[in-house]
Amino acid sequence: MSPPGRWVADPTIGWRILLTATLPAEPSGVPVDRTAATTDELRRTLVLPAPEPVLVGVAGRDLVVSAHHSAVDGLGLLHILEQLGLGPARSAARGVGDRPAGHGYAGTVARRLAEAAFRRPASIPPLRAGAPATGDTMAEAEISGSVRTSEIVHAASRAVAALGGRRHVAIAVGATRAVAGDALEDRSALLRLRDVERLDLAGIERALREAPVERPPVSGSGAVDRAAAAGMRVLGRRLGSTLLVSHLGEVTAPAVDRIAFHPVTAGGTGIALGAVGHCGRTVVTLRARASDWDADGLERVLEAVVGRLVD
């Protein structure tokens, strides 16, 4: 299920994305790879590096799908729900189609390494009490109604500024090339907005319409791969963006009571914001490295974002 070429993204993280589906009753007849007493415990297990492209876990009424991002993108997780007999599960997201990339793979690597070295994206000061932990920390909140990606990016950039990252806010926005079909594969695309703190909502909407697609972390070039790997070792914490935002859109899934989505954490501050609309409400999540963030600290960031969404 992996794309052609070689996955050359940061090897120090698991690159697993999560979809949590809360069902009307505890699932039966579903093939399960992991179980846990609580959903939090199950999620912490399922974000760890694993060789399996897809894993399914259950904790009470919550079914959690974990997939390596090289095999499945966010919307592909909905297709897995359908394969598990919990369909239909479809998003209204339209995707970016054949929007061109701004640079080739080598050009993208060179540009991002130069940015990390000379024009580092803003970071959010980590908030952790006590000794660092391993794995990831996660938080989530629920708001009424639908929220557009541009509104989330706007709220997130304002929250970042309020928390101390006032210059060079870079927000990566997860998208898809096309709505998932019958095959499981990574159709993801990435848009990257720089200096977002200078943009109002209309400017962010325009940027999302016009931004070129970033190249995926897949290559067959040994020399470029070695340069990328060396750069990640030296500049890993300076690479990436201030924040990743990935919105699965408005999802229709009659067999599911509630849906939450956790994108990957990588580079930079390592904070990823996920969102999904379902049944008249939107679940917003944050995920970050537990070495930097505890639950209280991450919830403070989430509150700063959600507070600006509901203003």
C-alpha positions, -999 to +999 in steps of 0.1 A: +000+000+000+030+023+001+035+048-028+063+044-053+097+055-042+110+056-007+095+072+024+122+096+036+103+116+062+117+121+097+125+085+109+124+095+146+085+096+147+059+069+140+040+088+113+008+072+124-026+090+120-056+082+141-094+082+136-116+076+166-152+065+159-176+064+188-202+038+181-238+034+195-227+002+212-195-018+218-184-032+184-188-069+176-176-088+146-148-063+139-112-076+136-093-060+164-055-057+168-054-039+201-077-034+231-074-011+262-094-001+292-096+035+281-095+054+249-065+075+260-045+044+267-055+029+234-045+060+214-011+062+232-005+026+221-016+031+185+005+062+178+037+042+185+059+031+156+046-002+142+053-022+110+017-028+102+002-002+077-032-003+095-041-013+131-076-013+147-082-010+184-112-009+207-119+006+241-155+004+251-176+020+224-146+037+208-130+021+178-096+036+168-080+032+134-043+038+133-025+040+099+010+048+087+008+080+067+027+065+037-001+040+033-033+060+040-043+096+043-069+112+065-098+106+042-086+070+037-093+064+073-130+068+065-127+042+038-113+018+064-144+024+085-164+013+055-143-018+051-150-026+088-187-026+081-193+009+096-202+027+063-211+047+046-185+072+059-178+099+034-165+135+035-177+165+015-141+177+011-133+184-025-095+181-025-070+201-045-071+180-077-041+184-100-029+217-084+008+218-093+037+216-068+058+247-063+091+229-064+105+195-073+116+172-045+152+184-045+141+220-046+117+215-017+144+199+005+169+227-003+143+254+004+131+239+037+166+234+050+175+270+042+144+282+059+153+262+090+188+275+091+181+312+084+144+320+088+131+296+114+093+294+116+078+307+149+075+281+177+050+278+205+069+276+238+064+241+252+043+237+284+052+208+306+053+203+343+075+176+356+098+152+338+094+147+300+074+116+289+076+094+258+051+092+230+024+118+223+000+140+243-035+145+230-064+169+238-097+175+222-127+198+223-161+200+207-179+230+192-214+233+177-218+237+139-194+236+110-160+252+108-141+259+076-104+252+073-096+289+068-114+298+101-093+272+119-060+285+104-070+321+113-079+311+149-047+291+152-025+318+140-040+343+164-036+318+192+000+312+183+007+350+184-009+353+218+012+324+231+045+340+220+051+330+184+047+364+169+069+363+137+071+339+108+041+318+117+041+289+092+010+267+091+010+235+071-024+225+059-032+189+051-053+183+020-061+155-004-056+152-041-089+134-046-117+119-025-106+084-015-117+056-039-118+019-034-080+014-029-062+023+003-033+047-006-019+080+005-036+107-017-025+135+007-012+169-003+003+196+018-002+234+015+021+256+034+013+292+044+041+314+057+039+346+077+003+338+085+002+363+113+001+390+087-031+377+070-067+383+079-094+357+072-099+368+036-062+366+030-060+331+045-089+320+022-071+334-008-038+317+002-055+284+006-069+287-029-036+297-045-008+280-025+011+254-045+013+219-033+043+208-013+060+176-025+055+145-004+084+130+015+090+102-011+120+100-034+141+075-053+172+097-054+199+084-031+219+117-030+189+139-022+177+114+004+210+115+021+210+153+021+175+153+035+184+128+062+215+148+072+194+180+074+168+163+096+195+151+121+210+186+124+180+209+120+151+185+130+136+208+156+139+238+133+123+220+103+086+218+097+060+244+105+046+262+136+015+241+134-001+215+111-038+218+104-058+190+089-096+191+085-114+161+072-144+182+063-181+175+069-185+137+073-216+117+068-214+085+088-248+073+101-234+043+119-211+065+140-221+088+169-189+108+170-156+111+151-122+126+161-091+128+140-054+131+151-029+140+124+008+133+127+033+153+148+065+162+130+093+188+130+091+223+144+069+225+175+055+191+166+019+203+172-009+190+149-044+202+149-071+179+135-108+187+129-138+168+116-174+179+113-202+153+120-238+154+132-239+192+136-207+196+156-170+198+150-144+179+171-111+198+172-080+179+185-044+187+193-015+163+193+021+170+204+052+153+216+049+143+253+086+152+257+075+188+254+038+189+263+017+176+291-021+174+290-026+207+309-002+226+286-017+213+254-053+220+266-043+256+272-032+258+235-064+241+224-085+265+245-067+295+229-077+282+194-113+271+202-119+304+221-112+323+189-133+299+168-164+306+189-159+344+193 
